[in-house]
């Protein structure tokens, strides 16, 4: 484990130093460093680097599934759980900066099929965990009475849309999860 951590830190230092000097991405060197992080038969990861709107490097390492020995690829989906929240928030702020949306927009503007309470929830409430929307993980557990991670975005979205009330008035409290932002349905296009 310590070897993996030191290799990851080495890669991070390598990556940051390349960014700071704006050097050319060298796929062979990256592959050499990243390939040492995961031993054969271990769980792994996928890495991708974009530079100037062009994909410069993309590769999977290690296994995506230990029981089937399925390898990670650049198309392997990862359940990154809460690690995606800061990227989602940053993306929303970029969209706001470009005039595509406002963090004061109501949830109902983008999701008209939510109940009337969506008129009282802003994007800002969602970003700051203050929406009052029920925790979808708890709802799934209550429905199935098991810890079941075998659900997709569409299932979660449909479950949330059926909820007729909030846990609290938006803005009055803070919760840990951002249920709506983390389950934008893949089929949703605006």
C-alpha positions in Angstrom: 0.0 0.0 0.0 2.8 2.4 0.8 4.4 1.6 -2.5 1.2 2.5 -4.3 0.9 5.7 -2.4 4.5 6.7 -3.1 4.0 5.9 -6.8 0.8 8.0 -6.9 2.6 10.9 -5.2 5.4 10.5 -7.7 2.9 10.6 -10.6 1.2 13.7 -9.1 4.6 15.5 -8.8 5.4 14.5 -12.3 2.1 15.7 -13.6 2.2 19.0 -11.7 5.8 19.7 -12.8 4.8 19.1 -16.4 1.8 21.4 -16.1 3.9 24.1 -14.5 6.4 24.1 -17.3 3.7 23.5 -20.0 5.8 20.6 -21.4 4.5 18.2 -24.0 2.6 15.2 -22.7 4.8 12.1 -23.3 2.5 9.0 -23.3 5.3 6.5 -23.0 6.7 8.2 -19.9 3.2 8.5 -18.4 2.4 4.9 -19.1 5.7 3.8 -17.5 5.0 5.7 -14.3 1.3 4.8 -14.1 1.9 1.2 -15.0 4.0 0.7 -11.8 1.2 1.8 -9.5 -0.9 -1.3 -9.9 0.3 -4.9 -9.7 -1.3 -7.5 -12.0 -4.5 -8.8 -10.5 -5.1 -5.7 -8.4 -7.9 -3.1 -8.6 -6.9 -0.2 -10.7 -7.9 3.1 -12.3 -8.2 4.9 -15.6 -6.2 8.1 -16.4 -6.8 10.7 -19.1 -5.1 14.0 -19.9 -6.6 16.7 -22.1 -4.4 19.5 -23.3 -5.6 22.4 -25.5 -9.0 20.6 -26.1 -7.3 17.5 -27.3 -7.1 14.1 -25.6 -3.4 13.5 -25.2 -3.4 10.4 -23.1 -5.9 7.8 -22.0 -5.4 4.3 -20.6 -6.8 1.9 -18.0 -4.7 0.1 -15.5 -5.4 -2.9 -13.2 -8.7 -4.7 -12.9 -12.2 -3.2 -12.9 -13.7 -6.4 -11.5 -11.6 -8.8 -9.4 -13.9 -11.8 -9.7 -14.3 -11.7 -13.5 -10.7 -10.3 -14.0 -12.2 -7.6 -16.3 -9.5 -5.0 -16.9 -10.0 -1.2 -16.6 -10.3 0.7 -19.9 -10.8 4.3 -20.7 -14.5 3.5 -20.9 -14.8 1.8 -17.5 -17.3 3.6 -15.3 -16.2 4.4 -11.8 -18.5 5.1 -8.8 -16.5 8.0 -7.4 -19.3 8.8 -4.9 -18.7 12.2 -3.2 -15.4 12.9 -5.0 -17.4 14.3 -8.0 -19.2 17.0 -6.0 -16.4 19.6 -6.3 -16.0 19.0 -10.0 -19.8 19.3 -10.5 -19.8 22.6 -8.5 -16.8 23.9 -10.4 -18.6 23.1 -13.7 -21.7 24.8 -12.6 -19.8 27.9 -11.7 -18.1 27.8 -15.1 -21.5 27.6 -16.7 -22.7 30.5 -14.6 -19.6 32.5 -15.6 -20.5 31.8 -19.3 -24.0 33.0 -18.8 -25.6 29.5 -19.4 -27.3 29.4 -16.0 -27.5 31.1 -12.7 -27.0 29.5 -9.3 -30.2 31.3 -8.2 -32.1 29.4 -10.9 -34.8 27.2 -9.5 -34.6 23.4 -9.8 -38.0 23.4 -11.6 -36.4 25.4 -14.5 -34.3 22.3 -15.4 -36.5 19.6 -14.0 -40.2 20.5 -14.5 -41.3 17.0 -13.6 -40.3 17.5 -9.9 -43.1 18.3 -7.5 -44.0 22.0 -6.7 -41.3 22.2 -4.0 -38.8 22.4 -6.8 -39.8 26.1 -7.2 -38.2 26.7 -3.7 -34.9 25.0 -4.4 -32.0 26.8 -6.2 -28.9 25.4 -7.8 -27.1 27.2 -5.0 -29.0 25.1 -2.4 -28.0 22.0 -4.3 -24.3 22.9 -4.4 -24.3 23.8 -0.7 -26.2 20.7 0.5 -29.2 22.8 1.6 -31.9 21.6 -0.8 -33.9 19.5 1.7 -34.3 16.8 -1.0 -34.4 13.3 0.6 -31.3 11.2 0.5 -31.7 8.7 -2.3 -29.4 6.2 -0.7 -31.7 6.1 2.4 -34.7 5.9 0.2 -33.3 2.9 -1.7 -32.4 1.3 1.6 -35.9 1.8 3.0 -37.4 0.4 -0.2 -35.1 -2.7 -0.4 -34.0 -2.9 3.2 -30.5 -3.8 2.0 -27.4 -1.9 1.2 -27.9 -2.0 -2.6 -25.6 -0.1 -4.9 -27.1 -1.7 -8.0 -29.1 1.3 -9.0 -28.7 3.6 -12.0 -29.2 7.3 -12.4 -32.6 6.8 -14.1 -33.9 4.8 -11.1 -32.7 7.4 -8.6 -34.2 10.2 -10.6 -37.6 8.5 -10.8 -37.5 7.8 -7.1 -36.7 11.5 -6.3 -39.4 12.8 -8.6 -42.0 10.7 -6.7 -41.1 12.3 -3.3 -43.9 14.7 -2.4 -42.1 16.5 0.4 -38.7 17.7 1.5 -36.8 16.8 4.7 -36.5 20.5 5.6 -37.1 24.0 4.1 -34.4 24.8 1.5 -31.6 26.9 3.0 -32.6 26.2 6.6 -30.3 23.2 7.2 -27.3 21.4 5.6 -27.1 17.8 4.7 -24.1 15.7 3.5 -25.4 14.5 0.1 -26.4 16.4 -3.1 -29.0 14.0 -4.4 -30.2 15.7 -7.5 -26.9 17.0 -8.9 -25.3 13.6 -8.6 -28.0 11.8 -10.6 -28.7 14.0 -13.6 -30.3 11.5 -15.9 -28.1 10.5 -18.8 -31.0 11.0 -21.2 -31.7 14.5 -20.0 -30.8 17.1 -22.7 -31.4 20.8 -22.5 
